[in-house]
């Protein structure tokens, strides 16, 4: 496995499309307790990927950092839920 943390994203607001700054990530659906299985997604050579559970379209935006999203507020805080 890579030597970096995999960003997790959530979609509480039900956005049809979320821009992210990485191509490998986890989708959790909505925040717990309304989440779906936390699924690892990899865009590979593509610039978009649809989550097979919640149908959120994730689109790669190279201008965003690893934990930035458009619209804002779609980063899942794994530290907060572990506490």
N, C-alpha and C positions, 0 to 999 in steps of 0.2 A: 504494500500500500504506500501511497505517496506520503512524504513527510510534512504534510500540511493538513489543516482541518478542512473538512468539506462544509461549505456554507449550506444552511438550511433556510428554505423559504416557505412562507405560509400565505394563504389567500383568504383571510377572514372576510374581506369586502366583496368577494366574488368577482374580481376583475377577470375579464376574458383574456387579457394579455398583460404580462409583466416582463419588463425589460430588466436583465441582470448582467453583471459584469464578469461572469464565469461560464464555462461550458460544462463543468462537472459540479453537480449539486444534489441536494436532497429536497424533495417536496414533501410537506407534511399535511397538505390540505389546509383546513382551518386550524386554529389553535385548539389544544386539548380543552375539553373532552370531545370536541367535534372533529378531530383529526382523522386521517386515514393512515394506513401503514406508511411509515416513513420510507419512501422509495428513492433509490439512487438513480439519477438520470445523467446521461452523458450525451451531449450534442454531437460529439465526434467532429466531422468536417462540416456539418451543417451549422446554421445560425439560429435554429429554433428547435424546440422539442415540446410535445404535448404530454402532460402528465396522464398516464393511463387510468388513474383513479379519479381525479377531479376535473380533468379536461382543461386545466389551465395551460395556456400557450405561453411558454417561456421563450423570450427572444434575447439573443446575445447582443449587448451593446458595449463595444470596447472602450467607451468613454466613462463607463461606470467602474467603481472599485468592486472588490469581491463581496462586500457586504452593503452594497447600494442597490436600490431598486427604483424603477419608475413604473407606476406611481410609488411614492415613498411608503414605508411602513410595512413592507412585505418580508422583512428579515425575521426569521424565527429565532428567538433567544433560547438556545439549548441550555445555557447556564441557569437561567431563571426556572426552567421546568425541572431541572435536576435537583434543585434545592428543596 
